[in-house]
Amino acid sequence: MKRVLIGTIIATVIFFGYQATMWMGGFHNDFCLYSGQQDTIMHSLNSAHLKDGLYMMPSCDPTVMKDHKQMEDAMKKNVGKPWAMIFYHTAMEDMQAGSMIKGIMHVFFACLFVCLVLYNGSFSSFGSRFMVSMAFSLFALVLGPMNEMNWWGFPWGFIKTSVIDLTLGWAICSIWLAYYVKKKMPIAQ
């Protein structure tokens, strides 16, 4: 289990360091678009007294629209028209200590889970351990960002950061995990 813990800690440093480099180095700066009308848009949103949350417009009021047929008709009426998804927050938070700690913990637990599978599995070669580690990444990618792009129209620019991090970043991490996280083989006599 020492290999699991050391593998997890070093993998956490590798992946979190990779992501920090990508974001702070400006490699992911194109994840969203800029609008010269942002002050007008923000003023309009602020004056609507919204709560923190995700808003999809146009949409039906869920407290009024309980009939599935009415909801379906309302949706069909808007096909081909503009729509928006807005992540609204009443106050921007400083993304420092709290966010960093949560980010490190998320990566730590993801790495720990992969290390436990690699250590307890019967993966005898570097290649098989690498592929198993990458399978976790591809699973997360396909059922996460790619799924959101399919069902909610998340733009490529928005999910591209996750695609890059979960392929390139996790591949770097997987090289370490495939090399280090394995059971010691008994010496043949």
URKACOR-V883032 format. One record per backbone hydrogen bond with DSSP energy under -1.0 kcal/mol. NH is the residue of the N-H (numbers start at 1). CO is the residue of the C=O. Records with the same first field share a line. If there is no record, write none. Layout:
NH->CO, CO
This chain:
5->1
6->2
7->3
8->4
9->5
10->6
11->7
12->8
13->9
14->10
15->11
16->12
17->13
18->14
19->15
20->16
21->17
22->18
23->19
24->20
25->21
26->23
27->22
28->22
31->28
38->35
41->37
42->38
43->39
44->40
45->41
46->42
47->43
49->46
53->88
55->86
57->84
64->61
65->61
66->64
71->67
72->68
73->69
74->70
75->71
76->72
77->73
79->76
81->78
84->57
86->55
88->53
96->94
100->96
101->97
102->98
103->99
104->100
105->101
106->102
107->103
108->104
109->105
110->106
111->107
112->108
113->109
114->110
115->111
116->112
117->113
118->114
119->115
120->116
121->117
129->125
130->126
131->127
132->128
133->129
134->130
135->131
136->132
137->133
138->134
139->135
140->136
141->137
142->138
143->139
146->141
148->144
149->145
150->146
151->147
152->148
154->148
159->155
160->156
163->159
164->160
165->161
166->162
167->163
168->164
169->164
170->165
171->167
172->168
173->169
174->170
175->171
176->172
177->173
178->174
179->175
180->176
181->177
182->180
